[in-house]
Amino acid sequence: MCRWLGYLGTPIEPRELLYDPERSLIEQSRRHAPDMAVPNGDGFGLGWFGRREVPAVFHSATPAWGDRNLHTLASEISSPLFLAHVRAATGTPVQETNCHPFAHGRWLFVHNGYVDGYERLRRDMMFAVRPDLFGNIKGTTDSELMFHLALTLGLEDDPLGGLERMAGFVEALGAAAGIDEPLQMTVGVTDGERLWAARYASGPVANTLYCSADVESLRRLYPADERFAHFGPDSRVVVSEPLTQLPGVWHEIDAGSAVVVGKGGVEQLPFTPQSPD
């Protein structure tokens, strides 16, 4: 299982989420949970928005916890919106081009999960990608293909609908191939203005996903905790697993649901795969 986080709000150093909390993303990557066979040591990535219209992305196929460049970068950047990901490979090679976030224009995409039977479905998934997008695919993961399928199916104009049509397409391919539960996913996608995140699985168990509570509520809960002092009222974090154990900080996103995080707050919506035309 991979892990990822997304942040939107007052510009901060990514270090504040990647390294500083007791259950930071980097700490999670090397101290895997009891039900996980391996840590998240198969590469990492950080994508962030800053001075340019398009995001910057830093990838490496090395374990995140030992990369000095990442620590330096995460301490020097100040960004109002970023996505970070630590990878546990599920059959595809450990290489830089397979590391998240994946980018296209202004868009960034991260995924935790898998397409069951990917080796059987990959050809049909690839052939369904829009021809002008095909050259942007650099790696071999199901995640990167899922992103380009969502782009093909309208993500840029309708982010949530594009993700739902992508999920429906993968499930239809899986059903045709006799695969009972083809899709396991939590995904995060952003255009630099808003962050969309969805939690879904074809079967009864979906990987976890959480969103932080609003900052004003956290300040009232923990008035002496300086960590919340400099975050603006619209600041939110979406994570695969909580970064702290403080009660009231994290709200679990229900399976079959999505959240839209923007400057006006967080909206929760149903997530229902759709069969594309």
Protein Blocks (a to p, Z undefined) as FASTA:
>chain_A
ZZddddedddddfklmmmmpmkbfklmmmmccfklcbdcfebccddddffbmbdcddddf
bdfklmmklmmmmmmpccfbdcddddddehiacdfklpccddehjbccddedddehklmm
mmmmmmmpcfklmmmpmblcfklmmmmmmmmnopmmmmmlmmmmmmmmmmmmmmmnopab
lbgcdddddehlaccdddddfblbdcdddddddfklmmmmmmmlmklmmpcfkbccddfb
dfbfcehkaccddehiacdddfkbccdddddddddZZ
